[in-house]
Amino acid sequence: MAATTNKYLVLLCGESSSGKTASLRNLKTPEGVVFANCESGKELPFPAKFRKMTVTDPMQVYSIFTEAEKHPEIHTIVIDSLTFLMDMYESTYVLGSSNTMAAWGEYAQFFKRLMQQHVAPSTKNVIFTAHTTDVLSEKDMVMKTMVKVKGSLMTQGIESFFNNVISCKKVALDDLKGCSGPLLNINALEEELEFKYVYQTGLTKATVNERIRGPLLMWDRPEIYIDNDVQMVIDRLHKYYT
């Protein structure tokens, strides 16, 4: 393939139950979405016509990208989740290895090969979900929110492989006051519950230790919080790069 960079690559990260998987519900033409379930076949929280695949061996993910390129009707690949995928690699190929040092090296190379040889040249929209955790940075002694993995990948940071890192959050409506726009809509149920699941697209003073990032000026400042709808992100990416 001629392409070496996938412009339509997104990492949706957040704590458990922050709306990561649910935010996939509005993907257009769902029959053209390959959903790679790495979380032991856990059911989607909404009905969907995705092409569902249960990943039981991490190496299957390479084949998913290779096979998708043969089908022009496939427009999006979802890996849910990167966290469970890397845990699966650890339990399958590292823990039982007779040479754990070499196995940990292959752990990092597995991910790098996935990103460099399969994701980067892909012609599809690619969405990864991942779980975040708070980790104490010994360098500056502050808590940082990041996708936790093992070994050298943790030092490098999984997020460094993505141009678009969006944080999924459950936010009190009081904290959304002053945030408005066509991409942030509060419905009656959210008014009643007094919270909303949102995407955070950029850093704020309170979240400088998170790894949220995106292409320069892709989001206007009032769009710091938007509905948790990944189709809006895909649409904006295609508009940005047109």
N, C-alpha and C positions, 0 to 999 in steps of 0.2 A: 504493500500500500504506500501511496505517496505521502499521506499525512503522518506527521510525527508527534502531533499534539492534539489532544481532544479538548476542544474549547467548551464542550457541553458536559463537563464532569463536575459533580456536586457531592460534597460530604455533608450529610445531615447528622449532627451529633447532639447528644444530650443525655440527661439522666434517664433511668428506666421510667417508663410511663410518662414521658414528656411529649408524646404525640409524633414520634419519628415515623413509625410505620403507618399510622393513621393518616399522615399527611400525604400519602401516595394515592389517596382515594379518588382524586379528580384527574389522574393522568388520562390524556386523550387517547382514543382508539386503544382501549385496554388489551384487545386481542394482539396488539403489536408490542406488548410489554413482556419481557422475560423476567420473572420474579424468582431469583435464586434464594431459596430459604435455607439459611445456615443454622437456624435455631431449632434443630430437632423436629422440623416439620410443624412448628407452631402455626396455628391458623391465623390468617389475616383478620384484623378487627372489623372488616367490612366485606360485603360480597364483591367479587371482582372476576373479570374474565381474563385475567393475566394468564400467560403460559407459565404455570407454576412448576418449579423444579426443586426437589429436596436434595440438598448437598450433603453427602455422607462421607466424602473424601475431598479435602481441599483442592486436589489436582483437577477435580471436575470443573472447577471455575475456569481454568484455562480453556477447556473444551467448549464451555458455554459461549465464550467470546468468539472462538474460532468458528463455531457452528452458526452463530448469529449473523456473521458476515456473509453467509451464503443465502440469507433470506432478507430481501429488501423490505418486506412488509414489517419486519421487526425494527422498531425505532428506538427502543429504550431497554436497557438492562439494569436491573436493580439487584444489588447484593445486600441482603439483610440477614445478619449484620456483619460488618468487618470484624467486630470484637469477637463474635462467636466463631468466625472463620479462622482467625488466628489462634483461638483457644483449641479449635479442632486440629489445627496443624500441630500444635504442641502435644496434645494427647495422642495423636496418631503417629507422629514421626520423631518426636523429641524424647518423651518420657521413657519409652522402651528401648531407646538406642543404646548400643554398646559404646558409642563415642558421643557423649552428650555435647562436648565442645563443638565438634563438627556439625552436630545436628542443630545446635543453636545458630550456627553460621548459616545453615541452609534455611532456617526459619526466616531470617532476614532476607535471604536471597529469593525465597518463594514470593514474598510480597513485592520485592523490587522487580522481579520478572513479570509478575502480574501487572504492575503499573506501567512498566516500560515497554514490554513486548505485546501486551494484550489490550490494556486500557488506552494507552496513549494513541495507538494507531486505529482504534475503533472508530467506525463511522456512526455509531449510535450515541444517543444520550446515555450517560452512565451515572447512576445514583448509588452511592454507598450510604448505609446507615452505620452508626457506631455509638457506643456508650461512653460517656465521659465520667471522670472521677476527679476529685481534688487531690493534688499531689504536692507535697512540700518540696520546694526548690531549695536545695542546700546551698546553692550559689548565692542567692539573695534572700533566703529565709522568708519566702512568702508562699502562700498557697496558690497553685496554678491549676486551672481547669483544663484537662486535656484527655485525649483518647489514650487509655493506658494499654500498652503492649509490653513485650519483654525485650531484653537485650539491647542491642545497638539501635534498634528501631525506636525505642523509647527516648534515647538520647537525641536522635535526629528529629524525632517528632513525626508521627504519621501525617499530621496536618500539612507538613511541608510538601507533600506530594500532590496537594490540591490547591487550585487557584480560588475555589469557591468552598468556603467552610461556613455553614450556617448552623446556628445554635437553636435547638428546639426547646421551648420553655413553657411552663405553666405560670402565668403572670396574673397577679391581682389587678382588677380593673382600675383601682386607684393609681397603680403604677403606670397605667397606660394613658392617664390624663395628659392632654397636650399632644398625644400622638394621633394623627388622623390622616385620612386619605383614602383613595379608592381601593387600596390593597389591604386595608385594615377595617374589618366590618364586625361589629359586635351584635350578636343576635339576642333574642329574648331569653333563651336558656342561659347564656353567658351572663346576662344582666342579673338573672335570678341567683346564679351560683357565685357571682362576683369574681370570676376569674376567666381567663381565656388562654387556650393553647396558641402560641405564636411562634413565628420564626424571628430571630434576631439576626439582622443582616450586617451589622457593623458594631464596632466597639463603643462603649460609653465609659464615663468616668468610673462607674461602679464595676465594670467588667473588663478592665484593662489587662487582667491576668488570664483572660480566655484567649483562644486561638481562632477567633472569628476572622474571616478575611474574604475579600472579593475583589474583582477587577476594579480599577480606579474609576470612580464616578458612575458605576453601574447602578447604584442605589442613591437616590436623593436622601438628604439627611432626615426629612420627615418620614422616610420609609425604614427607619431603624427597626421598627416592629411591623410585621405584616402577618396576614393570615397564614396559618401553617398549611400551605397548599403548594406542593412542589411543582405543579404545572405552571404556576405563576413565575417560579424561578426559571424553569426551562424556557418559557416564553420570553422572559427578559434577557436571558443569555442569547437567544437567537436574534433578538432585536439588537442587542449590544454589538454583536459580531457581524451584523449585516452591513 
